[in-house]
Amino acid sequence: MEGKKAYQKSKKLILNTIYDIIELQNGDIILSDANLGRVQYQVSMYGYQWEFLYIINEKDAGKSTVTLRVIGERKDKAKEIRREFALLDAMLEGGAEVHLCDSV
């Protein structure tokens, strides 16, 4: 199963963000080819293993399409794809707007 999403960001920025996500998820990189815009890594959790394959295509300067495939032992791959895109969105866009105040 795969999902696709367009971003108003460069391929380089998206790739760097994906590498940050891999580190946060304690993933193991299987394939990394920045020129082709492909990153594949494995995640293990609760005794299960699955892989994510990101394919980033830069259409114009600063505009990219991201394709994400989930491979392996995930029952709800659609839910996992939505989660990964939500994480990528939050990291690329700076996350949700939060009002901060000093506690007294």
LODO-800107 format. One record per residue: residue in one letter; x, y, z of N, C-alpha, C in turn. Coordinates in pm, 1 decimal, m for minus. Example, Ala and Ser with C-alpha at 12.3 -4.5 7.8 and 13.67 -1.06 7.14 Angstrom:
+------+----------+----------+----------+----------+----------+----------+----------+----------+----------+
: type :      n.x :      n.y :      n.z :     ca.x :     ca.y :     ca.z :      c.x :      c.y :      c.z :
+------+----------+----------+----------+----------+----------+----------+----------+----------+----------+
:    a :   1319.0 :   m569.0 :    780.0 :   1230.0 :   m450.0 :    780.0 :   1320.0 :   m330.0 :    780.0 :
:    s :   1285.0 :   m225.0 :    708.0 :   1367.0 :   m106.0 :    714.0 :   1290.0 :      3.0 :    787.0 :
+------+----------+----------+----------+----------+----------+----------+----------+----------+----------+
end
This chain:
+------+----------+----------+----------+----------+----------+----------+----------+----------+----------+
: type :      n.x :      n.y :      n.z :     ca.x :     ca.y :     ca.z :      c.x :      c.y :      c.z :
+------+----------+----------+----------+----------+----------+----------+----------+----------+----------+
:    m :     85.3 :   m117.5 :      0.0 :      0.0 :      0.0 :      0.0 :     89.4 :    123.2 :      0.0 :
:    e :     44.8 :    229.0 :    m68.4 :    121.7 :    352.0 :    m71.3 :     31.3 :    473.4 :    m64.9 :
:    g :     90.1 :    583.3 :    m20.8 :     21.1 :    711.7 :    m16.4 :    108.7 :    816.2 :    m81.7 :
:    k :     47.6 :    923.6 :   m132.0 :    121.2 :   1032.4 :   m197.0 :     74.0 :   1165.9 :   m142.8 :
:    k :    167.7 :   1259.5 :   m137.6 :    134.7 :   1392.8 :    m90.1 :    232.1 :   1492.7 :   m152.7 :
:    a :    182.6 :   1610.6 :   m185.4 :    265.5 :   1716.7 :   m242.9 :    304.2 :   1816.6 :   m134.3 :
:    y :    425.5 :   1868.4 :   m145.4 :    477.0 :   1966.6 :    m49.5 :    538.3 :   2083.4 :   m125.3 :
:    q :    530.2 :   2199.2 :    m66.2 :    595.7 :   2318.5 :   m119.5 :    733.8 :   2331.1 :    m56.1 :
:    k :    808.6 :   2223.9 :    m59.3 :    941.7 :   2216.7 :      1.6 :   1037.2 :   2149.6 :    m96.7 :
:    s :   1165.6 :   2173.6 :    m79.1 :   1265.7 :   2112.5 :   m166.0 :   1288.4 :   1965.8 :   m127.6 :
:    k :   1337.3 :   1889.7 :   m222.9 :   1367.2 :   1748.7 :   m198.7 :   1471.6 :   1735.3 :    m87.3 :
:    k :   1569.7 :   1822.5 :    m86.7 :   1676.2 :   1816.3 :     14.0 :   1620.1 :   1835.1 :    155.3 :
:    l :   1531.9 :   1932.2 :    173.1 :   1473.1 :   1956.4 :    305.4 :   1388.1 :   1837.8 :    349.9 :
:    i :   1311.7 :   1782.1 :    257.9 :   1227.7 :   1666.6 :    291.9 :   1313.8 :   1546.7 :    329.1 :
:    l :   1420.0 :   1521.4 :    253.6 :   1510.1 :   1410.1 :    285.9 :   1572.7 :   1427.5 :    423.5 :
:    n :   1619.9 :   1547.4 :    453.9 :   1679.5 :   1572.1 :    585.8 :   1578.0 :   1550.2 :    697.3 :
:    t :   1453.2 :   1587.3 :    674.5 :   1347.6 :   1566.2 :    773.9 :   1318.8 :   1417.5 :    791.2 :
:    i :   1319.9 :   1342.5 :    682.3 :   1298.4 :   1197.7 :    690.5 :   1410.9 :   1131.9 :    770.7 :
:    y :   1534.2 :   1176.7 :    751.8 :   1645.3 :   1121.9 :    831.0 :   1625.1 :   1150.4 :    980.1 :
:    d :   1569.0 :   1267.3 :   1012.8 :   1537.2 :   1298.1 :   1152.8 :   1428.8 :   1203.7 :   1205.7 :
:    i :   1329.2 :   1174.6 :   1123.2 :   1222.1 :   1082.8 :   1162.7 :   1278.8 :    943.1 :   1187.8 :
:    i :   1368.9 :    899.1 :   1101.3 :   1431.4 :    767.5 :   1119.0 :   1502.9 :    760.5 :   1253.8 :
:    e :   1574.8 :    867.1 :   1287.3 :   1645.8 :    870.2 :   1415.3 :   1547.1 :    868.0 :   1532.0 :
:    l :   1438.7 :    943.2 :   1522.4 :   1338.1 :    946.0 :   1629.5 :   1272.1 :    810.1 :   1650.3 :
:    q :   1252.2 :    736.0 :   1541.1 :   1187.0 :    606.0 :   1548.8 :   1286.1 :    492.8 :   1571.9 :
:    n :   1412.6 :    527.7 :   1590.5 :   1517.4 :    428.1 :   1611.7 :   1517.4 :    324.9 :   1497.9 :
:    g :   1501.2 :    376.0 :   1374.9 :   1495.3 :    290.0 :   1257.6 :   1633.5 :    254.5 :   1205.7 :
:    d :   1638.6 :    150.1 :   1125.9 :   1761.0 :    104.3 :   1062.2 :   1749.5 :    127.8 :    912.1 :
:    i :   1839.5 :    209.8 :    857.3 :   1836.5 :    241.5 :    715.0 :   1876.5 :    119.1 :    633.7 :
:    i :   1795.0 :     88.0 :    533.8 :   1820.9 :    m22.4 :    441.5 :   1877.9 :     32.7 :    311.6 :
:    l :   1819.5 :    142.6 :    262.7 :   1859.6 :    203.6 :    136.7 :   1850.4 :    354.0 :    150.0 :
:    s :   1952.1 :    422.9 :    104.0 :   1950.5 :    567.7 :    104.6 :   2019.1 :    616.9 :    m22.4 :
:    d :   1942.6 :    677.8 :   m112.3 :   1996.1 :    732.8 :   m236.2 :   1935.8 :    871.4 :   m256.1 :
:    a :   2009.8 :    973.6 :   m213.8 :   1959.7 :   1110.8 :   m219.4 :   1937.7 :   1156.0 :   m363.3 :
:    n :   2020.6 :   1112.7 :   m456.0 :   2005.2 :   1153.6 :   m595.9 :   1872.8 :   1105.5 :   m654.3 :
:    l :   1834.7 :    983.4 :   m622.4 :   1706.7 :    929.4 :   m669.3 :   1590.7 :    968.1 :   m578.1 :
:    g :   1623.0 :   1022.4 :   m459.9 :   1519.2 :   1061.2 :   m365.0 :   1452.5 :    943.0 :   m298.5 :
:    r :   1528.3 :    838.7 :   m270.8 :   1472.4 :    717.5 :   m209.3 :   1538.2 :    690.3 :    m74.6 :
:    v :   1454.0 :    661.4 :     23.0 :   1500.8 :    621.0 :    154.7 :   1411.2 :    507.2 :    202.2 :
:    q :   1472.8 :    396.1 :    236.8 :   1398.4 :    281.8 :    290.5 :   1459.6 :    245.2 :    424.0 :
:    y :   1373.9 :    226.8 :    523.5 :   1424.2 :    190.1 :    655.3 :   1326.6 :     96.7 :    725.1 :
:    q :   1380.4 :     28.5 :    825.7 :   1304.1 :    m71.3 :    900.7 :   1279.6 :    m22.3 :   1042.7 :
:    v :   1159.3 :    m50.9 :   1092.3 :   1121.1 :    m16.5 :   1229.0 :   1075.5 :   m144.8 :   1298.1 :
:    s :   1113.8 :   m161.3 :   1423.3 :   1070.8 :   m275.8 :   1503.3 :   1000.8 :   m224.7 :   1628.1 :
:    m :    883.3 :   m283.7 :   1656.0 :    808.8 :   m243.4 :   1774.9 :    712.7 :   m354.7 :   1813.5 :
:    y :    706.0 :   m384.3 :   1940.4 :    613.8 :   m484.2 :   1995.5 :    629.1 :   m620.3 :   1927.8 :
:    g :    750.5 :   m654.7 :   1890.1 :    776.2 :   m784.1 :   1828.1 :    745.9 :   m791.1 :   1679.7 :
:    y :    704.3 :   m680.7 :   1620.5 :    675.5 :   m675.9 :   1477.1 :    781.9 :   m592.8 :   1406.8 :
:    q :    801.6 :   m619.7 :   1277.9 :    893.5 :   m541.2 :   1196.6 :    822.2 :   m500.9 :   1068.8 :
:    w :    846.6 :   m379.4 :   1025.3 :    793.3 :   m333.3 :    898.4 :    889.5 :   m230.4 :    842.6 :
:    e :    869.5 :   m196.7 :    715.9 :    958.5 :   m103.8 :    647.5 :    878.1 :     10.2 :    586.8 :
:    f :    943.9 :    125.3 :    579.2 :    890.8 :    240.7 :    508.9 :    982.5 :    269.5 :    390.8 :
:    l :    923.7 :    297.7 :    277.0 :    998.7 :    340.5 :    159.7 :    944.2 :    475.0 :    117.0 :
:    y :   1027.9 :    577.4 :    130.2 :    993.9 :    711.5 :     84.5 :   1056.6 :    733.9 :    m52.1 :
:    i :    977.7 :    789.3 :   m143.8 :   1027.0 :    827.9 :   m275.5 :    990.5 :    974.7 :   m294.0 :
:    i :   1091.6 :   1060.2 :   m309.4 :   1070.0 :   1203.3 :   m321.1 :   1108.0 :   1247.1 :   m461.6 :
:    n :   1014.1 :   1311.1 :   m530.8 :   1037.7 :   1365.6 :   m663.6 :   1019.8 :   1516.2 :   m658.0 :
:    e :   1123.0 :   1590.8 :   m697.3 :   1112.9 :   1736.7 :   m700.3 :   1065.9 :   1778.2 :   m839.3 :
:    k :    944.2 :   1830.9 :   m848.1 :    885.4 :   1870.0 :   m976.3 :    946.7 :   2001.1 :  m1025.0 :
:    d :    937.0 :   2103.6 :   m945.0 :    995.3 :   2235.1 :   m972.0 :   1079.7 :   2271.7 :   m851.5 :
:    a :   1154.2 :   2378.9 :   m861.1 :   1234.6 :   2423.1 :   m747.3 :   1143.2 :   2451.3 :   m628.5 :
:    g :   1162.8 :   2376.8 :   m521.7 :   1084.8 :   2397.5 :   m400.0 :    948.9 :   2330.7 :   m397.8 :
:    k :    918.9 :   2245.1 :   m496.4 :    791.9 :   2172.5 :   m498.3 :    821.8 :   2024.8 :   m518.9 :
:    s :    775.6 :   1942.1 :   m425.5 :    807.2 :   1799.7 :   m430.3 :    683.4 :   1715.0 :   m405.0 :
:    t :    688.5 :   1593.2 :   m457.7 :    586.4 :   1493.5 :   m430.7 :    651.5 :   1380.3 :   m352.7 :
:    v :    587.4 :   1339.2 :   m243.5 :    639.4 :   1231.9 :   m159.5 :    545.8 :   1111.9 :   m171.2 :
:    t :    603.6 :    997.2 :   m203.9 :    530.3 :    871.5 :   m206.2 :    583.2 :    787.5 :    m90.9 :
:    l :    493.9 :    728.1 :    m14.8 :    531.8 :    646.1 :     99.7 :    468.3 :    508.7 :     87.0 :
:    r :    551.1 :    405.6 :     95.8 :    502.9 :    267.0 :     93.7 :    534.7 :    201.7 :    227.2 :
:    v :    440.4 :    123.0 :    276.5 :    460.3 :     45.3 :    398.9 :    468.8 :   m100.8 :    358.1 :
:    i :    577.0 :   m165.2 :    401.2 :    603.5 :   m304.4 :    365.6 :    619.0 :   m383.5 :    494.2 :
:    g :    552.3 :   m497.5 :    505.4 :    576.1 :   m582.5 :    621.5 :    453.5 :   m611.9 :    703.4 :
:    e :    475.7 :   m632.8 :    833.6 :    378.0 :   m689.5 :    926.3 :    286.1 :   m586.7 :    990.2 :
:    r :    233.1 :   m494.7 :    915.1 :    137.4 :   m398.5 :    969.2 :     m1.2 :   m436.7 :    922.8 :
:    k :    m94.4 :   m447.7 :   1017.9 :   m231.5 :   m485.2 :    982.5 :   m303.7 :   m369.3 :    913.6 :
:    d :   m289.0 :   m249.3 :    967.4 :   m358.3 :   m132.8 :    911.7 :   m255.2 :    m40.0 :    847.8 :
:    k :   m216.6 :    m71.6 :    726.1 :   m113.2 :      5.9 :    657.0 :   m160.3 :    146.6 :    624.3 :
:    a :   m287.8 :    163.1 :    594.7 :   m340.7 :    296.6 :    564.8 :   m324.9 :    389.2 :    685.2 :
:    k :   m354.7 :    337.8 :    803.1 :   m340.4 :    416.6 :    926.2 :   m193.8 :    453.9 :    948.8 :
:    e :   m103.0 :    361.1 :    921.9 :     40.3 :    386.1 :    939.8 :     89.7 :    491.7 :    840.8 :
:    i :     39.7 :    488.5 :    719.0 :     77.7 :    589.4 :    619.8 :     29.7 :    726.9 :    664.1 :
:    r :    m94.3 :    735.4 :    712.4 :   m145.3 :    864.0 :    761.6 :    m62.0 :    915.4 :    878.9 :
:    r :    m22.8 :    826.5 :    969.0 :     61.0 :    865.4 :   1084.1 :    195.5 :    921.3 :   1039.1 :
:    e :    258.6 :    852.0 :    944.8 :    390.3 :    896.1 :    897.9 :    380.8 :   1031.3 :    827.2 :
:    f :    276.5 :   1052.0 :    747.4 :    260.4 :   1181.1 :    682.5 :    228.6 :   1290.3 :    784.7 :
:    a :    153.7 :   1258.3 :    888.5 :    125.8 :   1356.6 :    993.3 :    254.3 :   1397.7 :   1064.3 :
:    l :    341.5 :   1300.2 :   1090.1 :    470.6 :   1330.5 :   1153.0 :    556.3 :   1415.3 :   1060.4 :
:    l :    561.3 :   1379.5 :    932.7 :    638.4 :   1457.3 :    835.2 :    582.8 :   1599.3 :    824.4 :
:    d :    450.7 :   1613.1 :    820.0 :    387.1 :   1745.3 :    814.8 :    426.5 :   1829.8 :    935.5 :
:    a :    416.3 :   1770.8 :   1053.1 :    446.6 :   1844.2 :   1176.3 :    591.6 :   1891.4 :   1178.2 :
:    m :    681.4 :   1808.4 :   1130.4 :    822.9 :   1845.1 :   1133.8 :    858.5 :   1945.8 :   1024.3 :
:    l :    794.3 :   1935.4 :    909.5 :    822.7 :   2029.7 :    800.9 :    760.5 :   2166.1 :    825.2 :
:    e :    640.9 :   2167.5 :    878.7 :    567.1 :   2292.5 :    896.5 :    586.0 :   2353.2 :   1034.7 :
:    g :    657.1 :   2287.2 :   1122.0 :    678.9 :   2340.8 :   1255.1 :    574.8 :   2298.1 :   1356.6 :
:    g :    484.8 :   2209.2 :   1318.1 :    385.5 :   2157.2 :   1412.0 :    268.0 :   2251.1 :   1430.4 :
:    a :    187.5 :   2220.0 :   1529.3 :     66.6 :   2297.4 :   1556.3 :    101.2 :   2428.6 :   1626.0 :
:    e :     18.4 :   2526.9 :   1603.0 :     32.1 :   2655.7 :   1671.4 :     m1.3 :   2637.5 :   1817.8 :
:    v :     86.6 :   2681.2 :   1904.4 :     67.1 :   2665.1 :   2048.8 :     83.1 :   2800.7 :   2115.2 :
:    h :    m13.4 :   2836.5 :   2197.0 :     m4.3 :   2960.4 :   2273.8 :     67.1 :   2928.4 :   2406.0 :
:    l :    176.7 :   2995.4 :   2430.9 :    254.3 :   2971.0 :   2552.5 :    240.3 :   3089.8 :   2647.5 :
:    c :    239.6 :   3061.3 :   2776.3 :    237.7 :   3167.2 :   2876.4 :    318.5 :   3122.9 :   2997.0 :
:    d :    371.2 :   3217.1 :   3066.9 :    447.4 :   3187.0 :   3188.5 :    349.8 :   3157.9 :   3302.1 :
:    s :    377.2 :   3049.0 :   3374.7 :    291.9 :   3019.8 :   3490.8 :    339.4 :   3101.4 :   3608.8 :
:    v :    246.0 :   3140.9 :   3691.9 :    277.1 :   3225.4 :   3806.1 :    276.4 :   3143.6 :   3931.6 :
+------+----------+----------+----------+----------+----------+----------+----------+----------+----------+
end
